[in-house]
Amino acid sequence: MTAKTTLVVMAAGMGSRYGGLKQIDPVGPHDATILDYAVYDALNAGFDKVVFVITKHIEDAFHERFGRTIEKHCETAYAFQSLDNLPAGFALPPERQKPWGTAHAVLGCKDVITTPFAVINADDFYGRSAFRALHTFLQNVPERTASSVSNYCMIGYVLKNTLTEHGYVSRGVCRVDAHGFLQEINERTHIERAPSAEIGDTDARFTEDGINWQPLAGDSTVSMNIWGFTLDLFDEIVAHFPTFLQENQDNLLKAEFYLPNLVGDLIAEGQARVKVLTTDAKWFGITYQQDKARVERAIQTLIAEGVYPEQLWV
């Protein structure tokens, strides 16, 4: 019997660099969004259920947009990333505006998931083979026991293929061993092409403070926040979130509880091992308004090649 699997779509981002709700901004015919193509690929790969992690202030827009398409084709649930979803003993700083980060977003769907699950961003196009690889892994992943570690997976992409021409991006920069297991991951929130790079050069750089820069190899393996997890991840999030808040008590207006950093901590603690799955899928996404035209062209090419129908949901 085929095991059930769930797709979690992190869609609570505020789109500050994009200038609006890019989660529901059309990039294809019949108002199709990147999110539509991702869910379409996931359902074709065998996923049974979709959970959207959103915020309350975009709930109506989401229901209006996806209630007439995705909700008619699979089991769908909504979970909410709320700023005041904090451990006992912690209070929300009154000035805090932005969400607490991607690990906190996943925590928001703890009560609506009962199967192994994948996690993706709403504004990244990952490609169908990526979802097939995830689904295959989740079909066969063993649950953690008292004497074992957690078994997770991640789709790895090449850094040079994930950069924008129009600014900076956030990526989890990975170190992978010879057997394809993740050894270390560091979330870098400001990566851009090296300013001296000529056309075709793949060198990149990152900064932590906006002043000092460090180089990054263009062929580095990076996380695009496309993961496969078992249910025990929720226990780990609950256990690590208070530590994150304590360690960042002087920066609670801006600090974010990132999923890649949590996974990195679990690997370092010997609590998890993460298989890095390779794929020939083409990634593209939208960070800035200027990225949209390139995504639209890529979608049209895939339609012309017969990868997608002109209208996804019929």
FENMOHU-V705774 format. One line per field, one symbol per residue. phi: phi as a letter, one per 20 degrees, with the letter a starting at -180 (. if undefined). psi: psi as a letter, one per 40 degrees, with the letter a starting at -180 (. if undefined). burial: # if it has 24 or more other C-alpha atoms within 12 Angstrom, else .. Layout:
# FENMOHU-V705774
phi = ???
psi = ???
burial = ???
This chain:
# FENMOHU-V705774
phi = .fffccdddecefemffenrefgdefccglmfegfgfffgfffffpfdbcdeecdgfdgffffffdfecffedafccdccedgeecfgnddffgefdegeofffffgfdgedcccgbdccefddednffffffffffffdfeffdfdcdfdcbbeecegfeceeedqdcdbeedddefendfdbbcfdebdbfffefegnfdfcbccdcncedcfcffefecedlccccdffgffffffefffgfffdfecfecgceefgffggffffemebcceeeebefeebbcdcgfffffffffffffffenfcffcfdc
psi = hhiiiihhhhfeiefdddfagedehieiiffhidddddddddddeeidihhhhaideedddddddedecddeeihiihihhhdegiiheiihhdehdiieidddddddedeeheiiiihiieehhdiddddddddddddehiiiideiiihiiihhihddeeiieeaiihihhihhieeeihdihhhheghiihdehiheieiiiiideedhiiihhdeihihffhihiidedddddddddddddddfdefeddihghddddddddddefeiihhhhiieihiiihdideedddddddddddddeediidhdh.
burial = ...###########...#..########...########################..##..#..##..###..##########.##...........#############.##.#########################.#.......#################.##########....##############.......#####.........###.###############.###.##..##......#..#############...########..#########.##..##.##........#...##.
